[in-house]
Amino acid sequence: MTEIRTETVPLVDGSRLRLTVAEPDGSVRGGIVVLQEARGVTESVRNIVSGMAGDGWLAVAPHLYHRDGADELDADSPDEHVQEQLDKLDREEIMADTDTAFGWLAEHDVPPDRMGVVGFDIGGSVALLVAAKRAFGAAVTVGGGGVTTTTSEGLDELLDAASALTCPWLGIYGSPADGGSHDDVDALREAADRARVATDLVTYPLSGHRFDADPDAAAEAWQRMLNWFGSHLR
């Protein structure tokens, strides 16, 4: 597995953003910002960072909870604790953190049209929101909630952002999406279809939110993501 490391970058608000990064062994195809899940930069997130580097991408995961010193919540933390941490997320702070991650890629000679973003869970929701506000190469949302009801008090509903996407976007969901309804998925697909970029939304029937627990679904979703980035970050 590709070696990963953590760097620290000072921000203008006086805080210090931690970045978990991994570099490919050979030539760099481009750069991917990997956004964390609700419990933080977990082992699963670190595996995505490493896996992206293994496929030739320079990968960087900003620690969005860094202002609270919470890199990763305990696996046995109650859902109420996780939600409390989610509700501390601030829209402008998230944009500052993701901008810093994209800036880190730029400092490593990755041009904007070869930058992408991917996130699972809350990171998937953030990936879509960022893709509606910033211009880069491609975005992938994996299982993000907040389609019609916000996942965090500090974030917008995805329907408000999907039609404003600025880059090709792929949505990968269990069915129904994140405990929502089939109507939520259909509404998100319709909203994304109104964007002036290539979009696609796929679901894995009967798989539930954590469809990655199904090895076959997880492998297919992973390949879909790689294909999306490979097609659009060129």
Helices and strands as residue ranges (DSSP letters): E 4-10, E 16-22, E 30-35, H 43-54, E 57-62, G 66-68, H 79-87, H 91-107, G 112-114, E 115-120, H 122-131, E 138-142, H 158-162, E 169-174, G 177-179, H 182-193, E 199-204, G 211-213, H 215-232
